[in-house]
Amino acid sequence: MATRPPWLWPWLWLCLAGLLSLRVARALPLLPDPRDSVLAAALQRLREVFDIEELPPDVLPRKKPPQFMVDLFNKVADANGITRAPGLLQGDVVRSFEDRVHVDHHHFYFDISAMEKSEQMLKAEFRVFKLKRTHRSRRSYTQHFCKVEVYELLESENKPQKKHLIASRLLSLHTEGWEVFNVTQTVSKWVENSSSNHGFWITATHVSKNGMEHDVVTFAKSHGTLQESRNALLVLFTNSNKRRSHSLVPFAAKSETDEYDASRVSHGTAVMESSSASMSRRPRAAAAAAARSPLAACHRRELYVDFHAIGWSKWIIHPNGYNAYYCRGSCIFPLGGSLNATNHATVQSIVYTLKLSQDVSMPCCVPDELKSLNLLYFDDKLNSVLKNYKDMVATSCGCH
């Protein structure tokens, strides 16, 4: 029997060790990256702040929001979503639902199931675009107005004779434009009992000495992109009735005496550009010396929230992001007039500086004025929603 050459043994041992390490590696489960859990927790807290229960699908069809909703956003907010006309809206949520019936020019149906049960109905508007009349009968030359009536259908669309009159008005035969009908009571009933929602039925007639003429005008229906901007809408103004006590930054706030290092949430999605604490406490004397610098005094700093970076840009229509700002700096005596310090904060800073009590810390640098933020977005059923969030942007800072 032939013997193996001596140089072969080390090579065999290396192969055997490699095979054993490969089998062990396959047997051991992959350990989760701790950064993944931190990122998931941060994004979950952010969803809670924005009161979003279900995220829309990752891939949305090419869809334009109703022009009415875009115009409403531009009226109440600037390009960054910051409220510039407080009190203009009724409530803090505006939901728009588009007509789901594309054939019958009399019937309009809106699926309002996306409205949350906790929301308080304030107002409902049925918005429909009346088209200019193109074909005129001999009698209509002498007529200038028609009577438009809006009904609630009491049964399915196959039985339009069972209906209840909601509103009626006289309209010009020879003009076109949006008509808005208040349908608050009817829609409130639908919210309480979704099975009673069979939609609206609308008619247009005029009466002359020669008799009654029906369908003297028509209302726009969505038949492609050309008339999509004229598609009928049901617009609901509601109050969310939810207290938002969460902080926008999904991390614990640190005191002014902590050392800060600039960092971002990594792993491919930078949630926001801000400062995170390293938890290394400096001595009180060093903090007092640093506080005398104008740069270290309590002041406002930028905190930009980028919706593209966190993967929300596909369903948020406006804005692309916004600057929330945050407050940073020390509030040690003497507190200048620019620090907006309260009397209590002034006394506290004196006690802290004179070391009259070892348990007293410096006053905190916090926002003393906040503005609300507005988002226009698609919900998980592709309805356009305009929502106002209170206390989202720090406009000034002070010592408290």
Disulfide bonds with the S-S distance in Angstrom:
Cys298-Cys365 2.06
Cys327-Cys397 1.99
Cys331-Cys399 2.08
